[in-house]
Amino acid sequence: MVKNLRHLDFNLLKAMDILLEERSVTRAAERLFITQPAMSSILARLRDSFDDPLFVRSQRGIVPTPRALELICPIKQILAQIDLLLQPLEFNPATAEFTVRIAATDYAHQVILVPFLAALKQQAPHVQIALLPSTDKEAQRLEQGEIDLALSSFEHSCGNELHYLHLFDECYVSVMRLGHPALQQPLSLDRFCELDHALVSFQGSFSGITDQQLQQLGRQRRVTLSASSFLLLPEILQNSDLVATVPKRLVCKRQDLAIVPPPLEIPSFSKIALWHERTEHDPRHRWLRQLMLEICQNEEQFAKNCALYNPLVAT
């Protein structure tokens, strides 16, 4: 434990934070622009302050002790608070310079981040955004400071130190190429099950929420393609007779695909922005989250006005 505040140099906390991220004295020294002996000296001072080895050597660098792992979140919070103290009392987006790390799927990249980044560039041109892939450990990544914001689904649980903002609710539509034979008449459940389907699965599965709903009806469809990215689907659909049932916002602006209501009820889902307590009161992050909400609300009308394909009026 820390012996006394007088024994702890707060300048060492940044070095400790970097050591926890890099798990290497050499790489930590490079990030701090100091020599490796100087970094080793800092580590010795940290060990003395916390009365713990903090890191032990391994074949791949250094491994944190349990005590060091306990320090990850508190140090991140302290550094965030210090950073907040140094910020101007009045936040000005036009001149603000800071970095935000956002974790999201390619679906969220397309429907949330593309319009958001366009607005951000106009209002806060000096803000840096790092887009990172989404994982199933978003809460842990937020707690450890690896990311600042996660675009997630509402069903993901929020811990005591996590906060969320509801962005929008999403429903599903079925899409296929213009001129697809199935468009000659309204899509029935029988015809739906006869078609060849594509779906998106990050695990390579051939079953999803649509198949779960079909199973409850005692029905089954034929999924012949499982893609790892939503971004692949439009081109695949345009060049085949495959059908995909996807979130509506993903395709509502496309004019090169036919969008039809699926012939069965598929539960909708919510998208949220998730963040940790350490950025809850930061005016920069609060402004950024509000901008994201406004963008999502503006895009809501596009989704509501999405024109569905009607075979009776198609020419």
N, C-alpha and C positions, 0 to 999 in steps of 0.2 A: 504494500500500500504506500501511497505518497506519505512521506514522513511529516512534511509540513509545507505549506505553500511557499515558504522561503526557500525550500529545496528544489522547487520546480520552476524552471525557466520556460515561460509560455512560448518562447520562440522555438523550443524543442518539439512542441506538439505538431507543427507542420512537418518536421522531419519524421516524426513517428507515424503520422498519417501516410506519408509517402512510402515509408518502409513497409507498412501494412499493405499498401497497394501493390508494391513492386516485388516484395519478398526477396529482395536482392540489395546488398549494400552497394554494389557497383552501379546498378541502375538508379538507385535512390540518389547516389552522389551525382550522377549525370543530370538528373532532374533539378537538383539544387545548385548545380554549377560549382561544385566543390570537389576536392580530391577524395579518393577512397579512404586514405588515412584519416582525413578530417571527418568523414562520415562515420568511421569506426569509433572515433573519439566521441561523436555525438551519441552513438548507440551506447557507449559506456556510461555517459552521463544520464541517459534515459534509464538504464538498468539501475543505476544508483538511486535515482529519484523514485522509481517505482518498486525498488527492492525486489526485483524479479529479473530473470535472464531475458525475458521478452521474446527472444528469438534463439533458436538452436540451428546449427548447421545441418544441411542435408545435401544430397547429390545435386539437387536442382536449385540450390540457393540457401535461404534461411526459412525456417518454419516457425510461425508464431506460437507462443505458449498459450495455455488457456487464459492466463491473465491478460496477455496482449490482445486476444480475441475479444475479451470483455471490454477493452478500451476502444474498439473500433467506433461504435456508435457515439459514446460520450465525446470522443475527440472530434468527430465530424460535427456534432452539435456545437461544441465550443468554438471551433473554427468558423462555423457559419454565423454564430452570434458576433464574433469579433469582426468578421467581414461586414456584417450588418451595421455595426457601430461606426465603421469607417465610411459608410455610404452617406451621400448628401441627405439633409433632412427632407428636401423636396425631390422626388424622383422625376426625372425628365426622360421619357423614352427616346427622344430624338438624339440625345447625347449619351445615353447609357451604354456602357461597355461591360458585358458579362457573358458568361457561357452557361447554357442550359443543355443538359443531357436528357433526351427523351427516348424511352423504349416503347416500341409499337410494332404491330404486325404490318405487313404490306397493305392490308385492307385499311388500317388506320392511316398509313402513309398517304394513301390515295384520297380517301374521303375527308380526312381531317387536316393532315399536315400540308398537303399541296395548297389549298386555299389559305390556310393559316400562315404559311411561310411567305406567301405573296403579300399578305397584309402586314406581316411583321417587318418585311423589308422596307415597306413604305413608311411605317411609323417608328421603327427602332432599327435603323440600318446598321448599327454597330454591334448588335447582339449576335453572338455565335450560337448556332444550334448543332448539336451532335446527335444524329439519328442512330439509335442502336437497336438491334433485334430484340424482339420480345421473348421472354422465357417464362417458365412456370415458377420462378423465384423472384417475382417483382418486389414483394414485401421485403425480402432480405436485401435485395439490391438497393432499395430506397433507404433502408435502415443503415446500411453500410456506406451510403453516399456514392455508390457506383453510378446511380442515375438520380435525376432530380424530379422527373415526372414519368409516369407510366400510363399509357392509354390502354385501358383494360376493359373487361366485362364486369357488369355489376355483381355477377355471382361470385367473383373473387372476394374473399373476406378481407375486411379492413381491421388491422390491429389497433390497439389503444393509441399508438403514436402515429397512425396513418389517417389521412383525411382524403375525402374524395369530392368531386364535383360532377354531377350528372350532366352529360353533354347532349345526349339524344337517345331516343328509342329507335330500334331498327327492325324492319320486317323483311321477309324473303319474297323474291320473285323468280320466275323461271325465264331463262333467256336462251335464244337459239339464233341461227343465222336468218337473215331476211330471205324469203323464198323457201324456207324449210317446209317439207311436205306436211308437217304437223300443224302448220298455220292455216290450212285450208278450212278448218272449222274450229270452234272453241275446244280447248284442250280438256278432254275428259280424263278421269282417273285411269280408266282402262288403257287409253292411248298413252298416257304418261308412263305407265308401267311397262309398256311395250318398247318404248324408245331406249336408245343407248344414252347413258348419262355420264357426265363428268362431275367430279367434286374436288374440293380443295381440302387436303389433309397434310399437316406438317409431319405426320408419322407414316404416311403412305397407306392409310387405311382406305378401304372401299365402302365404308359405311359412315353416315353422319346423322345429323338431326332429322333430315328428311326421311331416312330409312327407319329411324326409331318411330316416327309418326306413322309410316306405312305399316310397320309391324303391328302397331296397335289396331290397325284396320284389317289385319290379316292379309296384307298385300306386300308385294316386293317389287322393286325395280331392278334394272340391270345396269350396274355401274361398271363401265369398261375403262375408265381413265381416272386416276388419282393424281392430281397435280399438287406440287408443294407451294405454289404461289398463285394468288388471285390475278396477278398481272399477266400470267400466261393464258388465261382462259379466253379472253376476247378473240385473239388470233386463232386459237384452236377451234373455237365455235364457228368462226367465219369460214373455216376451211373444212368443215365436216358437218355431219348431221347429228352431232352430239347435242345434248341439252344439259344445261346446268341450272341449279337452283341456288341462288346466291343472295347476299344482302342487297337490298334495293338501291342504297346510295352508291353502291359500287358501279352500277350501270345506268342510273337514271338520266345521265347526261349524254349517253351514247346514242347516235343516230344510225349506227351501222349494225345494230342487233335488234331483234324483235323481243319485246318484254311482255310477258303474259303472267296472269296470276296463276299460281300453282293450284291444282285441283284438290287440294287438301289443306287443312289447317296446320301451320307450322309456327311454333311459339316464337314470338319476337324476343329480342334481347336489348340490353342497354349498354351504351358505351360511357365510360367514366374516365376522368383524369384523376390519378391517384398520386399523392405526394406524402412526404414525411413531415413530422412536426417541426423539424429544423428549418424548413422553408415556409412554414405556415404564415408567419408574420413578416416575411421579407417583402417589402413593397415592390421590388422588381418582379418577383415570382407571382405575387398577387395580381399585378397588372397583366403579366403574360397569361395567366390562367383566365382572367376576365376576357382578354382579347380572344382566346381560343373558344370560350363559351359563346361570345358574340358571333364569331365566324360560323360556328355550328348552328346557331339559331338562324343566321342568314341563309345557310344552305338548306334549312328545313323546308323552305318553300319549294325549292327545286325538287326535292324528294316527293313532296305532296302532289305536285303538279306533273309528276312523271306520267307520260302518255303510254298507256298499255295498248298492245297490238289488238286490233279488232278485225277479225277476218271478214266481217260483214261490210266494212267500209274500206277495206284495203283495196288498192288499185294495182 
